Amino acid sequence: MYNPLPYLPEKFQKIIQTLKKKEVHSKIIFFTLGLLSTLWFLFRVIPKPSRAAYPCMQATAPYMAGFVLWLSSLFSSAFFLVKFRRSLHTHKYLYAALFFLLFASGIFINASLFPNKYIFANTSNYQKAEWNNTQRMIGLKGNMTTNFDEVAIVKSTEENASDLLFNEIEAMVREAVEMAGGIHGVINNGDYVVLKPNLVTLPPTPTPDYVEVSGMATDWRVVKAVAKMVREINPDGKIYIIESSAATTTWETFNYYNYSLENIPEVDLIVALEDTCGAYENYNDPLLDKIFLEDTIRLYPDEEKPNLSPEFYIAKIYNDADVVISIPVLKNHQDAVITGGVKNVAIGMAPTSIYGMSETLFGKWTKIDHSWENLNKWLHDFYLCKPVDFVVVDGLQGFDHGPVGVDELTMEEMQHNMRLIIAGKQALSVDAVCGNIMSLDPSFANYMVYLDKEEYEVGTIDARFIRINGVKIPEVREVFPHITEVATNAIYNDYTPPAIEVSFPIIQDHTIAFNLQSDEDLNKVELEVNGVLLDQVCIADFASITFEVEDELLPIKDVKLIGYDKFYNQTEKTFENLGYNELEMPAKLKQNFPNPFSETTNISFTLEKPNLVRLYITDAQGKTLETLIDAKLKTGNHQYQWGSNIQSGIYFLSLEIEGAQITKKMIKQ
């Protein structure tokens, strides 16, 4: 059950708590709260309709609606009672029966609304969805994977987001998009491309100070930079910007935030969704498409939909797009926890003609249940109706207490001077990274847990299958607070990197192996060879790890092993000057013979000149079993025999000379 109490103005909450402590009857509390809510709504929203999107106004709406309906039923019941008595007195029995029926209906409505169920609602009934973080491990061969999503984070060197110029923003967007894999494989020339910014509403005080880098809405310059990149690939196709604001008309937000064809000539059209999704509550309007999700996928209750049936409605102008690029801002959310590439379209692109409050009020919080439980189910369902193809997050200015802030704080108090652009192909993975940047655990965002299914192919919240390119999360992470319990519970304070002990790397031909000891926080391990990050990630069984190295990275000289926990806290272990190409070394270590061997095997190596040599054997865990020689030897060939009284298994023969190392793999049968 949705509990709006936490979002009410602080003074309202204090009044309610005082009345409850004094054990005042619930009817008096209902009357007091309903009257206050109605007066508050009239005082705040009538002069400035954009305030209807504020959390406190959304919270007062059910109290006000219940109070107005209760008051209307009370007066109408009294009116019909008088009419009933007069009809009886004048012997108009048919009219009397009708008025009595209307009177009884009014009494029933009055009684059902009194007291309001929200007054004594439990504020701690949020239930975190269970996350299955083992599904991607099924069928995995070994402990390595090359299947991961790439998410890029780029940070400006400017000290303040407000100082950023368009050419700097464009350079950041281009760098982030390319580091995330680029859009050349996403867009083809001739495609119809939709760019979806997040322009939820106007700031509380819509002065020129918040037109750009407000944090509340997507900066038009980020959208322009994306549009330029799209147009370069797609000179003959259509590019539309489509948005649907919550409290004001979308054109009011477009105009305030400088969204115009003059500023963004790369696009063909800027579209307010309410102008292109048909007549209000016309379910058969030709401007709409119906989308059906399988019963096994659909989560949002059909009885909560305005159509009371399984289908979802989507505007054709959006549904017909070949490519959708979601361009949200970096902010948290009072009920959904994280606002990002998913939520930006899953609420924003719901057609106002079906899901809007009325023909003139386009907010969707009455037609789409915004309680934390059903809102998360809606986000899951509607997003799957049309997943996006790429995400570019405007993180220039972060924003807490989202989506629209709270009255008690100024815009500046809710802003975070992040100077970031985040990008990726899989929206769920990008949103998970954004959550961690805000110190929010994505597993507390139920819609993200619901969407994290491999068969959906929309990304993951599992850090093991997400690679960060560019700036690392610990370098930019901040805490984004909120007044709501749901969002607050998601904040984590675990910034301690995993503890790792690593053996000296064992290099053989195209492989490099490590033996690790770590704490239970270790979540994945990556390896950088000669400054290049390998396309392999170890995600399990960390005790023994072997990476394959491509020819172009040989010889292996410098290695950096990076271990992460689930919050991207990282520990690095570096090994430098590991060795030379074997052809350049002053020694030649031959492969043992026979190999595999059953009893003993012969080992031989040749020195080009007298040298200090260490020849030793380790097991698969990196433990040194025997040192065959550790002395200065003369030039020439040297031979040894080894293998008696050992168990079957894999062993490594290593020759160290002049700070370099050669390793061969041996197998005892």
C-alpha positions in Angstrom: 0.0 0.0 0.0 1.3 3.4 -1.0 2.0 5.7 2.0 2.3 9.4 1.0 2.9 10.6 4.6 6.7 11.0 4.2 6.2 13.4 1.3 3.9 15.7 3.0 5.1 19.2 4.1 6.9 19.0 7.4 4.3 21.1 9.2 1.5 18.7 8.1 3.4 15.7 9.4 3.9 17.4 12.8 0.2 18.2 13.1 -0.7 14.6 12.3 1.8 13.1 14.7 0.6 15.4 17.5 -3.0 14.4 16.9 -2.2 10.8 16.9 -0.1 11.0 20.1 -3.0 12.6 21.8 -5.2 9.8 20.6 -7.5 12.1 18.7 -10.2 10.2 16.8 -9.2 9.3 13.2 -12.2 11.2 11.8 -10.9 14.4 13.2 -7.4 13.7 11.8 -9.0 12.9 8.5 -11.0 16.2 8.5 -7.9 18.2 9.6 -5.6 16.6 7.0 -8.1 16.8 4.2 -8.8 20.5 4.8 -5.1 21.4 5.1 -4.3 19.4 1.9 -7.1 21.2 0.0 -6.0 24.6 1.2 -2.3 23.8 0.5 -3.2 22.6 -3.0 -5.2 25.8 -3.8 -2.5 28.0 -2.3 0.5 26.3 -4.0 -0.8 25.0 -7.3 -3.4 27.4 -8.6 -0.9 30.3 -8.8 1.8 28.0 -10.3 0.6 24.7 -11.9 4.1 23.3 -12.3 4.2 22.7 -8.5 1.7 19.9 -9.0 4.7 17.6 -9.8 6.3 18.3 -6.4 6.4 15.2 -4.1 4.5 17.1 -1.4 1.8 18.0 -3.8 1.5 14.4 -5.1 1.3 13.4 -1.4 -1.5 15.8 -0.6 -3.5 14.8 -3.7 -5.1 11.6 -2.3 -6.0 13.4 1.0 -7.4 16.4 -0.9 -9.3 14.1 -3.3 -10.7 12.0 -0.5 -11.7 15.1 1.5 -13.4 16.8 -1.4 -15.2 13.6 -2.4 -16.2 13.1 1.3 -17.4 16.7 1.6 -19.3 16.5 -1.7 -21.0 13.2 -0.7 -21.9 14.7 2.7 -23.7 17.8 1.1 -25.2 15.8 -1.7 -26.6 13.2 0.8 -28.2 16.1 2.8 -29.6 17.6 -0.4 -31.1 14.2 -1.6 -32.5 13.6 1.9 -34.4 16.9 1.7 -35.7 16.0 -1.8 -36.7 12.5 -0.6 -38.8 13.9 2.2 -40.5 16.5 0.0 -41.3 13.9 -2.6 -42.9 11.7 0.0 -44.9 14.7 1.3 -46.2 15.4 -2.2 -46.9 11.7 -2.9 -44.3 11.5 -5.7 -43.2 8.1 -4.8 -41.1 7.3 -7.9 -39.1 10.5 -7.3 -38.9 9.7 -3.6 -37.4 6.2 -4.4 -34.9 7.8 -6.8 -33.8 10.4 -4.2 -33.6 7.8 -1.5 -31.3 5.7 -3.7 -29.1 8.7 -4.3 -29.1 9.6 -0.6 -28.1 6.0 0.3 -25.3 6.1 -2.3 -23.9 9.3 -0.8 -24.0 7.8 2.7 -22.2 4.8 1.5 -19.4 6.9 -0.2 -19.2 9.1 2.9 -18.8 6.1 5.2 -16.2 4.3 3.0 -14.0 7.4 2.9 -14.1 8.0 6.6 -11.5 7.6 8.0 -8.8 7.7 5.3 -6.7 4.5 5.2 -3.5 6.5 4.7 -3.6 8.2 8.1 -2.5 5.2 10.0 -0.5 3.5 7.2 2.7 1.7 8.1 5.6 3.7 6.9 8.0 0.7 6.9 6.2 -1.7 4.5 8.6 -1.4 1.6 9.6 -4.9 0.5 12.9 -5.3 -1.4 12.5 -7.7 -4.4 14.6 -10.8 -4.4 17.4 -10.6 -6.8 18.7 -13.8 -8.6 22.4 -13.0 -9.1 23.3 -16.6 -10.1 21.3 -16.8 -13.4 24.3 -15.7 -15.6 26.5 -18.2 -14.0 24.5 -21.1 -15.4 26.2 -22.7 -18.3 29.4 -20.7 -17.7 32.5 -22.8 -18.5 35.3 -22.2 -16.1 35.7 -19.1 -14.1 36.1 -16.6 -16.9 33.7 -14.6 -19.1 34.1 -12.4 -22.1 30.4 -11.4 -22.1 30.0 -8.1 -20.3 28.3 -4.7 -21.0 30.6 -1.7 -21.4 29.6 1.6 -19.6 31.8 4.7 -20.1 32.3 7.5 -17.5 33.9 10.7 -18.7 34.7 13.6 -16.3 35.5 17.2 -17.2 38.6 18.9 -15.9 36.6 22.1 -15.3 36.0 22.9 -11.6 32.3 23.8 -12.1 29.6 22.4 -14.3 28.3 25.9 -14.9 31.6 26.8 -16.6 31.3 24.1 -19.3 30.9 25.4 -22.9 29.2 23.4 -25.6 32.4 22.4 -27.4 33.6 20.9 -24.1 30.3 19.1 -23.5 30.3 17.8 -27.1 33.9 16.4 -26.6 32.8 14.6 -23.4 29.7 13.1 -25.1 31.8 11.9 -28.1 34.4 10.4 -25.8 31.9 8.6 -23.7 29.9 7.2 -26.6 33.0 5.9 -28.3 34.3 4.3 -25.1 30.9 2.6 -24.7 31.2 1.0 -28.1 29.9 3.8 -30.3 26.6 4.2 -32.2 27.8 3.2 -35.7 26.5 -0.3 -35.1 23.2 1.0 -33.6 22.1 3.5 -36.3 22.0 3.1 -40.1 21.5 5.9 -42.6 17.8 6.4 -43.2 16.7 5.4 -39.7 14.1 7.2 -37.8 15.8 8.1 -34.5 14.1 9.4 -31.3 16.0 11.3 -28.7 14.3 11.3 -25.3 15.5 13.9 -22.8 14.2 14.1 -19.2 12.3 17.4 -18.8 10.0 16.5 -15.9 9.1 20.0 -14.9 10.3 23.5 -14.3 12.5 24.4 -11.3 10.7 25.8 -8.3 11.9 29.3 -9.3 12.3 29.2 -13.1 15.0 31.9 -13.4 17.7 31.9 -16.1 20.1 30.3 -13.6 18.6 26.9 -14.1 18.1 26.7 -17.8 21.4 24.8 -18.2 23.1 22.3 -15.9 20.1 22.4 -13.5 20.4 18.7 -12.6 16.6 18.5 -12.7 16.4 18.4 -16.4 18.6 17.3 -19.3 20.8 20.1 -20.6 19.9 20.9 -24.2 23.5 21.0 -25.1 24.0 17.3 -24.3 21.0 16.5 -26.6 22.5 18.7 -29.3 25.9 16.8 -29.0 24.1 13.5 -29.4 22.0 14.8 -32.3 25.2 15.9 -34.1 26.7 12.4 -33.8 23.5 10.8 -35.0 23.2 13.2 -38.0 26.8 12.4 -39.0 25.9 8.7 -39.4 22.3 9.3 -40.5 22.2 12.2 -42.9 19.1 11.0 -44.7 17.0 9.8 -41.8 14.6 11.6 -39.4 15.7 12.7 -35.9 12.9 13.7 -33.5 13.2 14.9 -29.9 10.1 13.7 -28.0 9.2 14.5 -24.4 6.2 14.5 -22.1 6.5 16.7 -19.0 4.6 16.0 -15.8 3.1 19.2 -14.3 3.3 21.8 -17.0 2.8 21.5 -20.7 5.8 20.0 -22.4 6.2 23.1 -24.6 6.6 25.2 -21.4 9.5 23.1 -20.4 10.9 23.0 -24.0 10.8 26.8 -24.1 12.3 27.3 -20.7 15.2 24.8 -21.1 16.1 26.2 -24.6 14.9 23.3 -26.7 14.3 24.7 -30.1 15.2 24.0 -33.8 17.3 27.1 -33.7 19.5 25.7 -31.0 19.4 22.1 -32.2 19.1 22.3 -36.0 20.4 18.7 -36.3 16.9 17.4 -35.5 13.9 17.5 -37.8 11.2 18.0 -35.2 10.7 18.7 -31.5 7.6 16.9 -30.3 5.4 17.3 -27.2 3.9 13.8 -26.7 0.5 15.2 -25.6 0.1 16.7 -29.1 0.7 13.4 -30.9 -1.0 10.6 -29.0 -4.7 11.2 -29.9 -7.9 12.2 -28.2 -8.2 11.9 -24.4 -9.3 8.4 -23.3 -9.9 7.3 -26.9 -8.5 3.8 -26.8 -9.0 3.2 -30.5 -7.2 6.4 -31.7 -5.1 5.7 -34.8 -2.2 7.6 -33.2 -1.8 4.8 -30.7 -0.5 1.3 -30.8 -1.4 -1.5 -28.5 1.4 -3.7 -27.0 0.7 -7.0 -25.4 3.2 -8.7 -23.0 3.0 -12.4 -22.2 1.2 -13.2 -19.0 4.5 -14.7 -17.7 6.2 -11.3 -18.2 3.6 -8.8 -17.2 3.7 -7.6 -13.6 1.5 -4.5 -13.4 -2.0 -5.4 -12.3 -4.6 -5.1 -15.1 -7.2 -3.8 -12.7 -4.9 -0.7 -12.0 -4.8 0.3 -15.7 -7.3 2.8 -16.9 -8.3 0.3 -19.6 -8.7 -2.6 -17.1 -7.2 -5.0 -19.6 -3.8 -6.5 -20.4 -2.7 -4.3 -23.3 -0.4 -1.2 -22.9 -0.9 1.8 -25.1 2.1 3.5 -26.8 2.2 6.5 -29.2 2.9 5.5 -32.8 5.3 8.4 -33.2 7.5 6.8 -30.5 6.8 3.2 -31.3 7.7 3.6 -35.0 11.2 4.7 -34.2 14.0 2.5 -35.5 16.3 3.7 -32.8 15.6 5.3 -29.4 18.4 7.1 -27.4 17.4 7.8 -23.8 19.2 11.0 -22.5 18.3 11.2 -18.8 19.9 13.2 -15.9 21.8 11.8 -13.0 19.3 11.9 -10.1 17.6 9.7 -7.5 13.9 9.1 -7.1 11.5 9.0 -4.2 10.0 5.7 -5.0 12.0 4.1 -7.9 15.3 4.9 -6.2 17.2 5.6 -9.4 16.1 7.8 -12.4 18.0 6.8 -15.5 17.7 5.5 -19.0 14.9 3.0 -18.1 12.6 5.2 -16.1 13.1 8.1 -18.5 11.1 6.3 -21.1 9.0 3.9 -19.0 7.0 6.8 -17.5 7.9 9.6 -19.9 6.7 7.9 -23.0 3.4 6.6 -21.6 0.8 8.5 -23.8 -0.9 11.3 -21.9 -4.2 10.7 -23.8 -4.5 7.4 -21.9 -2.4 7.8 -18.8 -2.6 11.5 -18.1 -4.7 13.0 -15.3 -6.9 14.9 -17.7 -7.0 16.6 -21.1 -5.0 19.6 -19.6 -3.1 18.0 -16.7 -0.5 15.6 -18.1 1.0 14.2 -15.0 0.5 10.4 -14.8 0.5 9.7 -11.1 -3.3 9.1 -10.9 -3.7 6.9 -14.0 -0.4 5.0 -13.2 -0.2 3.8 -9.6 2.9 5.5 -8.2 3.0 3.5 -5.1 6.5 2.0 -4.7 5.2 -1.5 -5.4 3.1 -0.9 -8.6 5.3 1.9 -9.9 8.3 -0.6 -10.1 6.1 -3.1 -11.8 4.9 -0.5 -14.3 8.5 0.5 -15.1 9.4 -3.1 -15.8 6.4 -3.7 -18.1 6.3 -0.5 -20.1 10.0 -0.5 -20.7 9.8 -4.0 -22.2 7.2 -2.7 -24.6 10.0 -0.8 -26.3 13.5 -1.0 -24.9 15.9 1.8 -25.8 19.0 1.2 -28.0 21.5 3.6 -26.3 21.8 5.8 -23.3 23.7 9.0 -22.7 23.3 10.3 -19.2 23.7 14.0 -18.5 25.7 13.9 -15.3 27.0 17.4 -15.6 25.0 18.4 -12.6 23.7 15.6 -10.3 20.4 16.1 -8.4 19.2 14.5 -5.2 15.7 14.4 -3.7 14.5 13.5 -7.2 12.6 13.7 -9.3 11.7 17.3 -8.6 13.3 18.2 -5.2 11.6 19.2 -2.0 10.4 22.6 -0.8 12.7 22.6 2.3 15.8 22.7 0.2 17.1 25.1 -2.4 18.2 24.0 -5.9 21.8 24.6 -5.0 21.5 22.4 -1.9 20.2 19.5 -4.0 22.7 19.8 -6.8 25.9 17.8 -7.1 28.8 19.3 -9.2 29.6 16.0 -10.9 30.8 17.1 -14.4 30.1 13.7 -15.8 28.8 12.0 -19.0 27.9 8.4 -18.7 27.0 6.2 -21.7 26.3 2.7 -22.7 24.2 0.4 -25.0 22.3 -1.4 -22.3 20.1 0.9 -20.2 19.9 -1.3 -17.2 23.6 -1.6 -16.9 24.0 2.2 -17.4 21.4 2.8 -14.7 23.2 0.4 -12.3 26.4 2.3 -12.8 24.6 5.6 -12.2 23.2 4.2 -9.0 26.6 3.3 -7.7 27.9 6.8 -8.6 25.1 8.1 -6.3 26.0 5.5 -3.6 22.7 3.7 -4.3 22.6 -0.1 -4.4 20.7 -1.0 -7.6 19.3 -4.2 -6.0 17.1 -1.9 -3.9 15.4 -0.6 -7.0 12.8 -3.3 -7.6 12.1 -2.5 -11.2 15.8 -3.0 -11.9 15.7 -6.3 -10.2 12.7 -7.3 -12.2 14.4 -6.4 -15.5 17.6 -8.2 -14.7 16.9 -11.3 -16.6 19.3 -12.5 -19.2 16.6 -13.4 -21.7 15.4 -9.7 -21.8 18.7 -8.6 -23.2 18.4 -5.1 -21.6 21.5 -5.2 -19.4 22.1 -6.2 -15.8 22.7 -4.8 -12.3 25.4 -7.4 -11.6 28.7 -5.7 -11.4 30.5 -8.8 -12.5 29.1 -8.4 -16.0 29.6 -4.7 -16.3 32.9 -3.1 -17.3 33.6 0.5 -16.6 35.6 2.4 -19.2 37.1 5.7 -18.3 36.9 7.2 -14.9 36.4 4.7 -12.1 33.4 4.9 -9.8 35.3 5.4 -6.5 36.8 8.6 -8.0 33.5 10.3 -8.6 31.0 8.7 -6.2 29.0 10.9 -3.9 26.0 10.3 -1.6 22.6 11.4 -3.0 20.2 11.7 0.0 16.4 11.7 0.0 13.7 12.1 2.6 11.9 8.9 1.6 12.5 5.6 3.3 12.7 3.7 0.0 15.5 5.8 -1.4 17.3 6.2 1.9 17.4 2.4 2.4 19.3 2.0 -0.9 22.2 4.2 0.2 25.3 2.2 1.0 28.5 3.3 2.9 30.8 0.4 2.0 33.8 2.0 0.4 36.4 -0.5 1.5 38.1 -2.3 -1.4 38.5 -6.1 -1.2 41.5 -7.6 0.5 43.7 -9.5 -2.0 47.0 -11.3 -1.8 48.5 -12.4 -5.1 51.3 -14.8 -6.0 54.0 -13.8 -8.4 52.5 -14.2 -11.9 53.4 -17.4 -13.9 54.0 -16.6 -17.5 54.0 -19.3 -20.2 53.7 -18.6 -23.9 50.4 -16.8 -24.3 49.1 -17.3 -20.7 49.6 -15.6 -17.4 48.4 -17.2 -14.2 47.9 -16.0 -10.7 47.1 -17.6 -7.3 44.9 -15.4 -5.1 43.8 -15.2 -1.5 41.0 -12.8 -0.9 38.2 -11.9 1.5 34.6 -12.7 0.6 33.9 -9.3 -0.9 35.9 -10.0 -4.0 33.4 -10.0 -6.9 35.5 -10.1 -10.1 39.1 -9.7 -11.3 40.4 -8.0 -14.5 43.9 -7.9 -15.9 45.8 -5.2 -17.7 48.8 -6.3 -19.7 51.3 -3.7 -21.0 48.7 -1.0 -20.4 45.9 -2.8 -22.3 42.8 -4.3 -20.4 42.2 -7.8 -21.5 38.7 -8.8 -22.8 38.4 -11.4 -20.1 36.9 -11.2 -16.6 37.3 -13.7 -13.8 34.0 -13.9 -11.9 34.4 -17.0 -9.7 36.9 -19.4 -8.2 39.5 -16.8 -7.6 42.1 -19.1 -6.0 43.6 -19.9 -9.4 43.2 -17.6 -12.4 44.7 -17.9 -15.9 44.4 -15.2 -18.6 45.0 -15.6 -22.3 47.2 -13.0 -23.9 47.0 -12.1 -27.6 50.1 -12.0 -29.8 50.1 -8.2 -30.2 50.6 -7.8 -26.4 53.7 -10.0 -26.3 56.2 -10.0 -24.7 54.5 -9.6 -21.3 56.4 -7.0 -19.3 54.0 -5.0 -17.1 50.9 -6.4 -15.5 48.2 -4.9 -13.3 45.6 -7.2 -11.6 42.4 -5.4 -10.5 40.0 -6.9 -8.0 36.5 -5.4 -7.4 33.7 -5.9 -5.0 30.0 -5.5 -5.9 30.2 -1.7 -5.4 33.2 -1.3 -7.7 35.6 -0.6 -4.9 38.9 -1.9 -6.3 42.3 -3.2 -5.2 45.2 -3.1 -7.7 48.3 -5.3 -7.7 51.1 -4.3 -10.1 54.0 -6.3 -11.4 56.6 -4.5 -13.6 59.5 -5.6 -15.7 58.4 -9.2 -15.7 60.7 -10.3 -18.5 61.7 -10.3 -22.1 60.6 -12.0 -25.2 62.1 -15.5 -24.8 64.1 -14.9 -28.0 65.8 -12.0 -26.3 66.6 -13.8 -23.0 70.2 -14.9 -22.2 68.8 -18.4 -21.5 66.7 -21.0 -23.3 64.3 -23.2 -21.3 63.1 -26.2 -23.2 59.7 -27.9 -22.6 60.1 -30.8 -20.2 60.1 -34.2 -21.9 58.1 -36.3 -21.8 55.1 -34.1 -21.1 52.6 -35.4 -19.9 54.7 -37.8 -17.8 53.8 -40.7 -15.6 56.9 -41.1 -13.4 59.7 -38.6 -14.0 60.4 -36.0 -16.6 63.6 -34.4 -18.0 64.3 -30.7 -17.6 67.0 -28.8 -19.6 68.0 -25.2 -20.2 70.9 -23.4 -21.9 72.8 -20.4 -20.8 74.5 -18.1 -23.3 76.9 -16.8 -20.6 77.6 -17.5 -16.9 74.7 -16.2 -14.9 72.8 -16.4 -11.6 69.9 -18.8 -12.1 66.9 -19.9 -10.0 65.0 -22.9 -11.3 61.9 -24.0 -9.3 58.6 -25.8 -9.5 55.2 -24.6 -8.2 51.8 -26.3 -8.0 48.6 -25.0 -9.5 48.0 -22.8 -6.4 51.3 -21.1 -6.7 53.0 -22.9 -3.8 56.7 -23.6 -4.4 57.3 -27.3 -4.2 60.9 -27.5 -4.9 63.8 -25.3 -5.9 66.1 -27.3 -8.2 68.8 -24.7 -8.5 69.6 -21.3 -7.0 73.2 -20.5 -7.9 75.5 -19.1 -10.5 76.0 -21.5 -13.4 78.5 -21.6 -16.3 77.7 -21.2 -19.9 76.1 -24.2 -21.7 73.4 -26.8 -21.2 72.1 -27.9 -17.8 69.9 -30.9 -17.2 67.8 -32.2 -14.3 65.2 -34.9 -13.6 62.0 -34.4 -11.5 58.7 -36.0 -10.8 59.1 -38.9 -8.4 56.7 -39.2 -5.5 54.3 -36.5 -6.6 50.5 -36.7 -7.3 48.9 -36.4 -10.7 48.1 -32.8 -11.7 49.4 -29.6 -13.2 52.7 -28.1 -12.3 54.8 -25.1 -13.4 58.5 -25.0 -14.2 60.0 -21.5 -13.9 63.5 -20.2 -14.7 64.4 -16.8 -13.3 67.4 -15.0 -14.8 68.4 -11.3 -14.8 65.0 -10.3 -13.4 63.1 -12.1 -16.1 61.2 -15.3 -16.0 60.3 -18.2 -18.3 57.6 -20.7 -17.3 56.6 -24.0 -18.8 53.5 -26.0 -17.9 54.0 -29.7 -16.9 51.4 -32.4 -16.5 51.8 -35.4 -14.3 49.4 -38.3 -15.2 
